[in-house]
């Protein structure tokens, strides 16, 4: 098997690393597993020791154990494969590492941080005490504002003091919906623990995964896809300390699944929810529109766009009319660095580093963003996506380029392309199964 894989083209060998069976003697795939968990461990351990955020440090301690187990387990499987032995039972499956991450690096740290949050230190300017990242309580506050004032955005010019970063809600109005359980049912320690917005984000993400798999007729999920989408540190960390990006990317994948299975109006509606929560995913609309046109034709594109535009307008217009100035300040000016307070999004990614070189660097960064946009448009025109996996690949590449090249961004946003690439692999498996001719009666019936 090793010689056969070595003769294949590089891109095909890479694909096999992510689609190898859960029980395999493929040394290349097991070597990938070992490298993957080593890189994850190299992220988790310094996070546990050095992070300025309390929640990050808690996650890092749990994750170090989870990824450490992944390293040991993958090393054992690799050693067994080199000896020609195939381990039996549960421990013989590559899914053991995924399960360890799910339990130790996601569920347990989230539960502990939700309980720790009841001590009420969210609003202190002390990151080393936060049991939840600011986006969690900001979204919960926005839900309360929406219930009582009809808009999730405060007027930062009427606070009676200088505005600060946490006064802002840099999301669309849909994001406030994830905080409604806390706003409606919170108030007691038990209710607050059960209605923490992170549970809502997690449930929404899980529901989207199940909905997508059902639409795809329950394909077999490759271990590599689960590693990219679920077990990577950005996903696990986001799950435990924040969560909104997982719900949003889950809805985006669901929208792609709906489009791929011909439910184009529903796809447009779900995509409108995504865009109305976080504007960073707007480029996905262009990709899905081209996909629907190529796959389903102009009538389907009309239905898709009608649902997208009508739903987006219905979600934004009522909030905009309550306070147009606050809406523009929070949703557009603040994320673009033009608000009364400068956005703290400044991870050392290429776009931010280039923009930090001065005026010439800022111009260069925006030129690079524009060049990436043009390149994506050319890719869409010359090689339009013919299936759901192709659409997901283009969205992942487009969002990845935007995140890397935008001057003001966060490294945590890279969870979008990683999850989308994992979903791309699952869609490929589903499409391959659908394309495979059904077995004849004579093949399936014993003589």
FENUR-V37034 format. One record per residue. RES is the residue in one letter. OMEGA is omega in degrees with one decimal (999 if undefined). BURIAL is # if it has 24 or more other C-alpha atoms within 12 Angstrom, else .. Layout:
res->RES omega->OMEGA burial->BURIAL
res->RES omega->OMEGA burial->BURIAL
This chain:
res->X omega->-178.6 burial->.
res->X omega->179.9 burial->.
res->X omega->-179.8 burial->.
res->X omega->178.5 burial->.
res->X omega->-177.1 burial->.
res->X omega->-178.9 burial->.
res->X omega->-177.8 burial->.
res->X omega->175.2 burial->.
res->X omega->-175.1 burial->.
res->X omega->-177.2 burial->.
res->X omega->179.6 burial->.
res->X omega->176.5 burial->.
res->X omega->178.3 burial->.
res->X omega->-179.7 burial->.
res->X omega->-178.1 burial->#
res->X omega->177.6 burial->#
res->X omega->-175.6 burial->#
res->X omega->-177.5 burial->#
res->X omega->177.8 burial->#
res->X omega->-178.4 burial->#
res->X omega->179.3 burial->.
res->X omega->174.8 burial->#
res->X omega->-172.8 burial->#
res->X omega->172.0 burial->#
res->X omega->179.2 burial->#
res->X omega->-176.4 burial->#
res->X omega->-178.7 burial->#
res->X omega->-179.8 burial->#
res->X omega->-179.9 burial->#
res->X omega->175.5 burial->#
res->X omega->175.1 burial->#
res->X omega->179.3 burial->#
res->X omega->-178.6 burial->#
res->X omega->178.4 burial->#
res->X omega->179.4 burial->#
res->X omega->-177.2 burial->#
res->X omega->175.2 burial->#
res->X omega->177.5 burial->#
res->X omega->178.3 burial->.
res->X omega->178.9 burial->#
res->X omega->178.9 burial->#
res->X omega->174.1 burial->.
res->X omega->-172.5 burial->#
res->X omega->-174.8 burial->#
res->X omega->176.0 burial->#
res->X omega->176.7 burial->.
res->X omega->178.9 burial->#
res->X omega->-173.4 burial->#
res->X omega->-167.1 burial->.
res->X omega->-173.2 burial->.
res->X omega->177.7 burial->.
res->X omega->-176.2 burial->.
res->X omega->179.9 burial->#
res->X omega->-179.0 burial->#
res->X omega->178.0 burial->#
res->X omega->-178.2 burial->#
res->X omega->176.7 burial->#
res->X omega->178.1 burial->#
res->X omega->-177.6 burial->#
res->X omega->178.8 burial->#
res->X omega->177.7 burial->#
res->X omega->-175.6 burial->#
res->X omega->177.5 burial->#
res->X omega->177.2 burial->#
res->X omega->-177.6 burial->#
res->X omega->-178.5 burial->#
res->X omega->174.0 burial->#
res->X omega->175.4 burial->#
res->X omega->178.9 burial->#
res->X omega->178.3 burial->#
res->X omega->-178.5 burial->#
res->X omega->-177.9 burial->#
res->X omega->179.6 burial->#
res->X omega->177.2 burial->#
res->X omega->178.6 burial->#
res->X omega->178.4 burial->#
res->X omega->179.2 burial->#
res->X omega->177.8 burial->#
res->X omega->179.4 burial->.
res->X omega->-179.4 burial->#
res->X omega->179.3 burial->#
res->X omega->177.9 burial->.
res->X omega->-179.2 burial->.
res->X omega->-179.2 burial->.
res->X omega->177.3 burial->.
res->X omega->-178.0 burial->#
res->X omega->-179.9 burial->#
res->X omega->173.7 burial->.
res->X omega->-175.4 burial->.
res->X omega->-176.7 burial->.
res->X omega->177.6 burial->#
res->X omega->-177.6 burial->#
res->X omega->175.7 burial->#
res->X omega->179.3 burial->#
res->X omega->180.0 burial->#
res->X omega->178.7 burial->#
res->X omega->177.9 burial->#
res->X omega->-179.8 burial->#
res->X omega->179.3 burial->#
res->X omega->178.2 burial->#
res->X omega->-179.7 burial->#
res->X omega->-178.3 burial->#
res->X omega->-170.1 burial->#
res->X omega->-175.7 burial->#
res->X omega->-179.5 burial->#
res->X omega->-172.7 burial->#
res->X omega->-176.3 burial->#
res->X omega->178.6 burial->#
res->X omega->177.3 burial->#
res->X omega->179.7 burial->#
res->X omega->-179.8 burial->#
res->X omega->-178.2 burial->#
res->X omega->176.1 burial->#
res->X omega->178.5 burial->#
res->X omega->179.2 burial->#
res->X omega->-178.1 burial->#
res->X omega->-178.7 burial->#
res->X omega->177.0 burial->#
res->X omega->172.4 burial->.
res->X omega->179.1 burial->.
res->X omega->-176.2 burial->.
res->X omega->-168.8 burial->#
res->X omega->176.0 burial->#
res->X omega->177.6 burial->.
res->X omega->-177.5 burial->.
res->X omega->-177.8 burial->.
res->X omega->-178.7 burial->.
res->X omega->177.7 burial->.
res->X omega->-176.0 burial->#
res->X omega->173.1 burial->#
res->X omega->174.5 burial->#
res->X omega->177.9 burial->#
res->X omega->-173.8 burial->#
res->X omega->-177.9 burial->#
res->X omega->-179.9 burial->#
res->X omega->-177.7 burial->#
res->X omega->176.0 burial->#
res->X omega->179.1 burial->#
res->X omega->176.7 burial->#
res->X omega->176.7 burial->#
res->X omega->-179.2 burial->#
res->X omega->176.9 burial->#
res->X omega->177.8 burial->#
res->X omega->177.3 burial->#
res->X omega->179.8 burial->#
res->X omega->179.5 burial->#
res->X omega->-171.5 burial->.
res->X omega->-176.0 burial->.
res->X omega->178.3 burial->.
res->X omega->177.1 burial->.
res->X omega->178.7 burial->#
res->X omega->-173.1 burial->#
res->X omega->177.1 burial->#
res->X omega->174.5 burial->#
res->X omega->-174.2 burial->#
res->X omega->177.5 burial->#
res->X omega->-176.4 burial->.
res->X omega->-178.6 burial->.
res->X omega->-176.8 burial->.
res->X omega->178.7 burial->.
res->X omega->176.9 burial->.
res->X omega->179.6 burial->.
res->X omega->176.7 burial->.
res->X omega->-173.2 burial->.
res->X omega->-175.2 burial->#
res->X omega->172.4 burial->#
res->X omega->-174.5 burial->#
res->X omega->173.1 burial->#
res->X omega->-172.4 burial->#
res->X omega->-179.0 burial->#
res->X omega->172.3 burial->#
res->X omega->-175.7 burial->#
res->X omega->-178.7 burial->#
res->X omega->-178.0 burial->#
res->X omega->-179.8 burial->#
res->X omega->-178.5 burial->#
res->X omega->-180.0 burial->#
res->X omega->177.8 burial->#
res->X omega->-176.7 burial->#
res->X omega->178.2 burial->#
res->X omega->178.4 burial->#
res->X omega->-178.3 burial->#
res->X omega->-175.8 burial->#
res->X omega->-171.0 burial->.
res->X omega->-177.7 burial->.
res->X omega->178.2 burial->.
res->X omega->176.4 burial->.
res->X omega->-178.1 burial->.
res->X omega->-179.0 burial->.
res->X omega->-180.0 burial->.
res->X omega->179.1 burial->.
res->X omega->179.7 burial->#
res->X omega->-177.3 burial->#
res->X omega->-176.4 burial->#
res->X omega->174.1 burial->#
res->X omega->-175.4 burial->#
res->X omega->-179.6 burial->#
res->X omega->174.4 burial->#
res->X omega->-179.2 burial->#
res->X omega->176.4 burial->#
res->X omega->-177.9 burial->#
res->X omega->179.4 burial->#
res->X omega->178.4 burial->#
res->X omega->179.3 burial->#
res->X omega->179.6 burial->#
res->X omega->178.5 burial->#
res->X omega->178.8 burial->.
res->X omega->178.2 burial->#
res->X omega->-179.9 burial->#
res->X omega->178.2 burial->.
res->X omega->179.3 burial->#
res->X omega->-179.6 burial->#
res->X omega->177.6 burial->#
res->X omega->178.8 burial->.
res->X omega->-179.8 burial->#
res->X omega->178.1 burial->#
res->X omega->171.8 burial->.
res->X omega->176.2 burial->.
res->X omega->176.4 burial->#
res->X omega->-175.9 burial->#
res->X omega->177.3 burial->#
res->X omega->177.7 burial->#
res->X omega->179.3 burial->#
res->X omega->177.4 burial->#
res->X omega->178.4 burial->#
res->X omega->177.6 burial->#
res->X omega->-179.4 burial->#
res->X omega->-171.2 burial->#
res->X omega->-171.9 burial->#
res->X omega->-168.9 burial->#
res->X omega->180.0 burial->#
res->X omega->-174.7 burial->#
res->X omega->-178.3 burial->#
res->X omega->177.8 burial->#
res->X omega->-177.2 burial->#
res->X omega->179.1 burial->#
res->X omega->179.1 burial->#
res->X omega->178.6 burial->#
res->X omega->-172.6 burial->#
res->X omega->-170.6 burial->#
res->X omega->-177.1 burial->#
res->X omega->172.6 burial->#
res->X omega->-172.9 burial->#
res->X omega->-177.6 burial->#
res->X omega->178.9 burial->#
res->X omega->176.5 burial->#
res->X omega->-177.2 burial->#
res->X omega->179.7 burial->#
res->X omega->174.3 burial->#
res->X omega->176.7 burial->#
res->X omega->178.9 burial->#
res->X omega->177.5 burial->#
res->X omega->177.4 burial->#
res->X omega->177.8 burial->#
res->X omega->176.8 burial->#
res->X omega->178.9 burial->#
res->X omega->177.9 burial->#
res->X omega->178.4 burial->#
res->X omega->-177.4 burial->#
res->X omega->-179.1 burial->#
res->X omega->173.0 burial->#
res->X omega->179.4 burial->#
res->X omega->-167.3 burial->#
res->X omega->178.7 burial->#
res->X omega->176.4 burial->#
res->X omega->177.0 burial->#
res->X omega->178.0 burial->#
res->X omega->179.4 burial->#
res->X omega->-179.5 burial->#
res->X omega->178.0 burial->#
res->X omega->175.9 burial->#
res->X omega->175.9 burial->#
res->X omega->-179.8 burial->#
res->X omega->-178.6 burial->#
res->X omega->-178.9 burial->#
res->X omega->173.4 burial->#
res->X omega->-176.5 burial->#
res->X omega->-174.2 burial->#
res->X omega->-178.2 burial->#
res->X omega->-175.8 burial->#
res->X omega->179.8 burial->#
res->X omega->179.3 burial->#
res->X omega->179.8 burial->#
res->X omega->-179.0 burial->#
res->X omega->179.5 burial->#
res->X omega->-179.2 burial->#
res->X omega->-178.3 burial->#
res->X omega->177.4 burial->#
res->X omega->177.4 burial->#
res->X omega->179.2 burial->#
res->X omega->179.9 burial->#
res->X omega->179.2 burial->#
res->X omega->-177.6 burial->#
res->X omega->-173.5 burial->#
res->X omega->-171.1 burial->#
res->X omega->178.1 burial->#
res->X omega->-174.5 burial->.
res->X omega->178.1 burial->.
res->X omega->178.5 burial->.
res->X omega->177.8 burial->#
res->X omega->178.2 burial->#
res->X omega->178.6 burial->.
res->X omega->179.5 burial->#
res->X omega->-177.3 burial->#
res->X omega->179.3 burial->#
res->X omega->178.4 burial->#
res->X omega->-179.4 burial->#
res->X omega->-176.0 burial->#
res->X omega->-177.4 burial->#
res->X omega->-179.3 burial->.
res->X omega->178.8 burial->#
res->X omega->178.8 burial->#
res->X omega->-178.9 burial->#
res->X omega->-179.0 burial->.
res->X omega->-175.5 burial->#
res->X omega->-170.3 burial->#
res->X omega->-179.1 burial->.
res->X omega->179.8 burial->.
res->X omega->179.2 burial->#
res->X omega->-176.7 burial->#
res->X omega->178.7 burial->.
res->X omega->-179.3 burial->.
res->X omega->-176.7 burial->.
res->X omega->-177.0 burial->.
res->X omega->179.6 burial->.
res->X omega->178.7 burial->#
res->X omega->-178.6 burial->#
res->X omega->-178.6 burial->#
res->X omega->-175.1 burial->#
res->X omega->-170.1 burial->#
res->X omega->-174.9 burial->#
res->X omega->-172.0 burial->#
res->X omega->-178.1 burial->.
res->X omega->179.5 burial->#
res->X omega->-179.3 burial->#
res->X omega->-179.8 burial->#
res->X omega->-177.4 burial->.
res->X omega->-176.9 burial->.
res->X omega->178.4 burial->#
res->X omega->175.6 burial->#
res->X omega->-179.4 burial->#
res->X omega->178.6 burial->.
res->X omega->-179.9 burial->#
res->X omega->-178.7 burial->.
res->X omega->-174.9 burial->#
res->X omega->176.6 burial->#
res->X omega->-176.2 burial->#
res->X omega->174.9 burial->.
res->X omega->-173.6 burial->#
res->X omega->-178.4 burial->#
res->X omega->179.9 burial->#
res->X omega->-179.9 burial->#
res->X omega->178.7 burial->.
res->X omega->-179.7 burial->#
res->X omega->-179.2 burial->#
res->X omega->-179.9 burial->.
res->X omega->179.6 burial->.
res->X omega->-177.5 burial->.
res->X omega->179.2 burial->.
res->X omega->178.4 burial->.
res->X omega->177.8 burial->.
res->X omega->177.9 burial->.
res->X omega->179.9 burial->.
res->X omega->179.7 burial->#
res->X omega->-180.0 burial->#
res->X omega->175.5 burial->#
res->X omega->178.3 burial->.
res->X omega->176.8 burial->#
res->X omega->178.1 burial->#
res->X omega->178.9 burial->.
res->X omega->177.7 burial->.
res->X omega->178.1 burial->#
res->X omega->178.5 burial->#
res->X omega->179.1 burial->.
res->X omega->178.3 burial->.
res->X omega->178.8 burial->#
res->X omega->177.9 burial->#
res->X omega->177.6 burial->.
res->X omega->179.7 burial->.
res->X omega->-177.5 burial->#
res->X omega->-176.1 burial->.
res->X omega->179.9 burial->.
res->X omega->-179.0 burial->.
res->X omega->-179.0 burial->#
res->X omega->-179.1 burial->#
res->X omega->-179.8 burial->#
res->X omega->-176.7 burial->#
res->X omega->180.0 burial->#
res->X omega->177.2 burial->#
res->X omega->177.6 burial->#
res->X omega->179.6 burial->#
res->X omega->178.9 burial->#
res->X omega->-179.2 burial->#
res->X omega->177.3 burial->#
res->X omega->-179.9 burial->#
res->X omega->-179.5 burial->#
res->X omega->-179.6 burial->#
res->X omega->179.4 burial->#
res->X omega->178.1 burial->#
res->X omega->178.3 burial->#
res->X omega->179.3 burial->#
res->X omega->-179.2 burial->#
res->X omega->-177.5 burial->#
res->X omega->-171.7 burial->#
res->X omega->179.4 burial->#
res->X omega->-177.7 burial->#
res->X omega->-178.9 burial->#
res->X omega->-178.0 burial->#
res->X omega->179.4 burial->#
res->X omega->-179.8 burial->#
res->X omega->178.8 burial->#
res->X omega->178.6 burial->#
res->X omega->177.4 burial->#
res->X omega->174.4 burial->#
res->X omega->179.6 burial->#
res->X omega->-179.8 burial->#
res->X omega->179.6 burial->#
res->X omega->178.7 burial->#
res->X omega->-179.9 burial->#
res->X omega->176.9 burial->#
res->X omega->174.9 burial->#
res->X omega->177.7 burial->#
res->X omega->177.4 burial->#
res->X omega->179.3 burial->#
res->X omega->178.7 burial->#
res->X omega->178.0 burial->#
res->X omega->179.1 burial->#
res->X omega->178.1 burial->#
res->X omega->-179.9 burial->#
res->X omega->-179.4 burial->#
res->X omega->177.3 burial->#
res->X omega->178.9 burial->.
res->X omega->180.0 burial->.
res->X omega->-178.6 burial->.
res->X omega->-177.8 burial->.
res->X omega->-178.8 burial->.
res->X omega->-179.8 burial->.
res->X omega->178.7 burial->.
res->X omega->-179.1 burial->.
res->X omega->-178.9 burial->.
res->X omega->-178.6 burial->.
res->X omega->179.9 burial->.
res->X omega->-173.4 burial->.
res->X omega->-178.2 burial->.
res->X omega->179.1 burial->.
res->X omega->-178.6 burial->.
res->X omega->999 burial->.
